[in-house]
Amino acid sequence: MGEREIIRTFEGMETMDGAGVRLVRLFANREARLFDPFLLLDLFGSEDPDQYLPGFPWHPHRGIETVTYMLGGSVRHGDSMGNSGFIGPGDVQWMTAGSGIVHEEMPQPSPMGIRGFQLWVNLPHSEKMRAPTYRGFGAGEIPIETVEGGEVRAIAGSLGGARGPVQGLARQPTYFDIRLGDEGSIELRAPEAETAFACVYEGSLATPALPAGARPGRLPLCCLFGRGDRVRVKAGPSGCSFVFARGTPIGEDIAWRGPIVMNTQAELDLAFREYAEGSFVKAKAR
């Protein structure tokens, strides 16, 4: 098919979520059809404790997978299945909420502040009420593949000899953290049937790759790729770091309110009614 071009860029919107955590929301409800099966991407964090310490207190999820990937600082977490611990720099938490889970993510004080990504991946109707699953991996468990232009941290999916530790997922998405040196480049497999995007969080892309009107110096910058079967990313003179994700679209109706994403309004209403009544969580804690 050929090389995929960047067809749209998204600079996101600065906002607050949780109990008052500063973040940039790159895409969410309005763009979900474009990014199917991905629903939401946030780059969260700040150097100001008042903008991250309030955290994300106990809240529910159903019908999706939430992926927390830390770039700096740490987060204490806990959930209704009995999982708890800390997520530090380079660590990843991939949680399949399925039929319902309640959890909290509370950033910890840090002299350098805190920074990380949260990605939501939709589940097909057949998987939305499956049993919840928790997967947590430390930075040392994320394999690194050295490439000519830099290096790739494989969280989910494979590149060369690196196979990401997050496996057994419903849609088998690929999720990489890629760091390129000055004017480094990389070519990545991206089958035509899959949605593919990259989000630059440090440095810049070589400007010819960006569509007209895009601001190459803007960070973060989320780039959606068009048709083709491979992606080539070239860094600017200062290099760049970006997360790259691809996955097969689901193509189903979406009913979405807050932290719960179902297929119909009736399913959404039931989820919130069960949460209010105390019958939301179906899986027993360990």
C-alpha positions as MATLAB code, in Angstrom:
seq = 'MGEREIIRTFEGMETMDGAGVRLVRLFANREARLFDPFLLLDLFGSEDPDQYLPGFPWHPHRGIETVTYMLGGSVRHGDSMGNSGFIGPGDVQWMTAGSGIVHEEMPQPSPMGIRGFQLWVNLPHSEKMRAPTYRGFGAGEIPIETVEGGEVRAIAGSLGGARGPVQGLARQPTYFDIRLGDEGSIELRAPEAETAFACVYEGSLATPALPAGARPGRLPLCCLFGRGDRVRVKAGPSGCSFVFARGTPIGEDIAWRGPIVMNTQAELDLAFREYAEGSFVKAKAR';
ca = [
       0.000    0.000    0.000;
       2.772    2.454    0.787;
       3.772    4.870    3.481;
       1.095    6.475    5.627;
       1.031   10.261    5.782;
       0.000   12.351    8.776;
      -3.488   13.496    7.812;
      -4.481   15.401   10.973;
      -2.801   16.780   14.067;
      -4.345   17.419   17.477;
      -2.837   19.838   19.972;
      -5.288   18.881   22.680;
      -6.891   20.990   25.373;
      -5.524   21.883   28.788;
      -7.961   20.862   31.495;
      -8.278   19.379   34.986;
      -9.574   15.920   35.800;
      -9.906   13.710   38.851;
      -9.850   15.856   41.993;
      -7.794   18.538   40.246;
      -4.936   17.091   38.163;
      -3.597   19.278   35.352;
      -3.483   17.516   31.996;
      -3.621   17.971   28.247;
      -6.409   15.932   26.655;
      -5.231   15.063   23.130;
      -8.415   13.310   22.028;
     -11.611   12.042   23.623;
     -15.360   11.782   22.859;
     -15.494   14.056   19.825;
     -12.573   12.333   18.093;
     -13.286    8.746   19.164;
     -14.580    7.677   15.733;
     -11.326    8.788   14.129;
      -9.176    6.891   16.634;
     -11.269    3.684   17.008;
     -10.467    1.447   18.966;
      -8.720    4.132   21.069;
     -11.013    6.405   23.042;
      -8.931    8.923   24.947;
      -5.343   10.061   25.385;
      -4.206   12.333   28.228;
      -0.734   13.641   29.038;
      -1.052   14.454   32.719;
       1.165   16.112   35.264;
       2.784   19.279   36.521;
       5.696   20.507   38.619;
       3.214   22.265   40.910;
       2.056   19.895   43.708;
      -1.289   21.700   43.858;
      -1.897   20.587   40.264;
      -1.189   16.885   40.700;
      -1.400   15.810   44.372;
      -5.251   15.878   44.448;
      -5.015   12.822   42.194;
      -7.731   10.539   40.906;
      -9.633    9.267   43.988;
     -11.818    6.153   43.888;
     -13.864    6.011   40.684;
     -15.449    3.297   38.483;
     -14.709    2.002   34.989;
     -16.647   -0.436   32.830;
     -16.384   -1.499   29.180;
     -12.834   -0.280   28.506;
      -9.138   -0.783   29.174;
      -7.141    1.979   30.868;
      -3.387    2.223   30.317;
      -1.192    4.328   32.609;
       2.402    4.860   31.452;
       4.658    6.952   33.663;
       7.378    9.236   32.315;
       8.337   10.814   35.638;
       7.273   10.784   39.274;
       5.161    8.054   40.828;
       1.543    7.155   41.502;
       0.104    5.048   44.316;
      -2.778    2.902   43.106;
      -5.381    0.511   44.463;
      -8.479   -1.228   43.113;
     -11.524   -3.285   44.047;
      -9.769   -6.522   42.999;
      -7.218   -6.066   45.790;
      -4.330   -4.842   43.629;
      -2.212   -2.024   45.040;
       1.266   -0.558   44.748;
       3.206    2.204   43.038;
       3.762    3.071   39.369;
       7.109    4.817   38.830;
       9.086    6.194   35.867;
       8.910    3.817   32.907;
       6.317    1.573   34.607;
       3.037    0.634   32.975;
      -0.366   -0.411   34.326;
      -2.734   -1.994   31.790;
      -6.123   -2.554   33.395;
      -9.032   -4.245   31.636;
     -12.065   -2.905   33.492;
     -14.493   -5.273   31.767;
     -17.666   -5.735   33.830;
     -16.574   -3.156   36.371;
     -13.754   -2.073   38.595;
     -13.311    0.752   41.082;
      -9.819    2.141   41.532;
      -7.748    5.142   42.569;
      -4.512    6.642   41.273;
      -2.866    9.107   43.631;
       0.309   10.943   42.531;
       3.076   11.161   45.113;
       5.123   14.262   46.027;
       8.210   14.681   43.831;
      10.809   17.498   43.508;
      10.518   17.161   39.698;
       6.731   16.856   39.667;
       4.903   14.107   37.820;
       4.264   13.234   34.181;
       2.622   10.370   32.350;
       0.149    9.199   29.740;
      -3.245    7.635   30.188;
      -4.717    5.863   27.171;
      -8.194    4.350   27.021;
      -8.827    1.417   24.684;
     -12.397    0.427   23.881;
     -13.678   -3.131   24.257;
     -16.052   -4.771   21.765;
     -19.560   -5.603   22.967;
     -18.602   -9.258   23.419;
     -15.831   -8.272   25.877;
     -17.410   -5.414   27.800;
     -18.756   -7.588   30.604;
     -15.763   -9.921   30.861;
     -13.980  -10.382   34.174;
     -11.602   -7.512   35.003;
      -7.859   -8.093   34.590;
      -4.904   -6.187   36.015;
      -1.441   -6.127   34.448;
       1.396   -4.150   35.996;
       5.014   -4.079   34.787;
       8.083   -2.249   36.038;
      10.386   -0.282   33.752;
      12.928   -3.120   33.841;
      10.337   -5.501   32.360;
       9.737   -3.313   29.290;
      12.107   -4.566   26.538;
      14.109   -1.996   24.588;
      14.913   -2.470   20.902;
      17.805   -0.408   19.566;
      17.139    0.954   16.079;
      19.305    3.017   13.759;
      17.647    6.281   14.754;
      17.265    5.623   18.476;
      15.410    3.124   20.662;
      11.948    1.666   21.151;
      10.355    0.602   24.444;
       7.813   -2.089   23.549;
       4.881   -2.020   25.988;
       2.469   -4.044   23.834;
       3.227   -5.593   20.454;
       6.557   -6.586   18.928;
       9.425   -4.915   17.128;
      12.522   -6.857   16.103;
      13.551   -8.951   19.105;
      11.473   -6.942   21.590;
       8.059   -8.251   22.554;
       6.019   -6.142   24.928;
       5.035   -7.800   28.224;
       1.391   -6.721   27.933;
      -0.220   -9.658   26.137;
      -3.585  -11.435   25.907;
      -5.468   -8.220   25.078;
      -8.908   -8.144   23.462;
      -7.856   -6.141   20.375;
      -4.109   -6.906   20.510;
      -3.087   -3.255   20.081;
       0.515   -2.121   19.720;
       1.879    0.517   22.109;
       5.484    1.788   21.952;
       7.491    4.602   23.531;
      10.053    5.713   20.930;
      13.032    8.042   21.414;
      14.896    9.264   18.328;
      18.148   11.219   18.203;
      18.878   14.323   16.110;
      17.121   13.890   12.756;
      16.766   10.180   13.473;
      14.034    8.228   11.718;
      12.182    4.968   12.097;
       9.844    2.913    9.937;
       7.091    0.977   11.671;
       4.701   -1.652   10.395;
       1.108   -0.372   10.433;
      -1.360   -2.655    8.586;
      -3.921   -0.831    6.467;
      -6.876   -2.157    8.475;
      -5.571   -0.627   11.722;
      -5.829    2.863   13.163;
      -2.400    4.360   13.891;
      -1.309    7.508   15.712;
       1.751    9.027   17.382;
       1.914   11.605   20.167;
       5.116   13.654   20.382;
       5.907   14.737   23.939;
       9.521   15.935   23.577;
      11.491   17.453   20.682;
       9.896   17.854   17.271;
       9.112   16.108   14.002;
      10.730   17.066   10.711;
       8.296   19.662    9.357;
       7.765   18.190    5.837;
       5.933   15.276    7.466;
       3.268   17.538    8.969;
       0.136   18.687    7.142;
      -0.400   22.346    6.322;
      -1.365   24.409    9.351;
       0.261   22.119   11.927;
       2.569   23.770   14.458;
       5.689   21.563   14.717;
       6.921   23.279   17.884;
       3.707   22.614   19.778;
       3.961   19.968   22.533;
       2.330   17.624   23.012;
       1.265   16.998   19.415;
      -0.866   14.006   18.432;
      -0.628   12.869   14.797;
      -3.202   10.633   13.090;
      -1.924    8.609   10.136;
      -3.861    7.997    6.923;
      -4.045    4.960    4.658;
      -1.083    2.709    3.956;
       0.762   -0.207    5.530;
       3.733    1.445    7.213;
       4.633    4.603    9.104;
       7.869    6.561    8.877;
       8.659    9.123   11.550;
      11.602   11.503   11.217;
      12.778   13.649   14.111;
      13.733   17.295   13.891;
      17.229   18.607   14.701;
      16.684   18.227   18.457;
      15.404   14.640   18.216;
      11.989   13.608   19.492;
      10.210   11.267   21.864;
       6.735    9.960   21.145;
       4.289    7.193   21.965;
       2.994    5.209   18.998;
      -0.159    3.093   19.006;
      -2.085    1.078   16.454;
      -5.086   -1.212   16.691;
      -8.006   -2.701   14.754;
     -11.186   -0.571   14.815;
     -14.244   -2.053   16.488;
     -16.864   -0.174   14.495;
     -19.637   -0.424   17.088;
     -21.952    2.181   18.597;
     -20.565    4.072   21.586;
     -22.522    5.237   24.635;
     -20.105    7.170   26.841;
     -20.442    9.108   30.058;
     -17.491    9.896   32.274;
     -15.429    6.782   33.105;
     -17.845    4.253   31.566;
     -18.162    3.374   27.875;
     -20.850    0.977   26.667;
     -22.749    0.401   23.394;
     -26.240    1.655   24.294;
     -27.769    4.279   26.558;
     -29.655    1.525   28.404;
     -26.367   -0.241   29.229;
     -24.879    3.052   30.367;
     -27.869    3.855   32.580;
     -27.687    0.377   34.119;
     -23.998    0.805   34.926;
     -24.564    4.076   36.776;
     -27.633    2.707   38.544;
     -25.636   -0.315   39.743;
     -22.826    1.961   40.901;
     -25.281    4.050   42.924;
     -26.882    0.912   44.394;
     -23.580   -0.783   45.270;
     -23.864   -3.708   42.797;
     -21.472   -2.358   40.156;
     -18.468   -4.582   40.894;
     -19.086   -8.176   39.784;
     -15.640   -9.669   40.442;
     -14.616  -10.637   43.950;
     -11.461   -9.194   45.448;
      -8.500  -11.504   45.940;
];
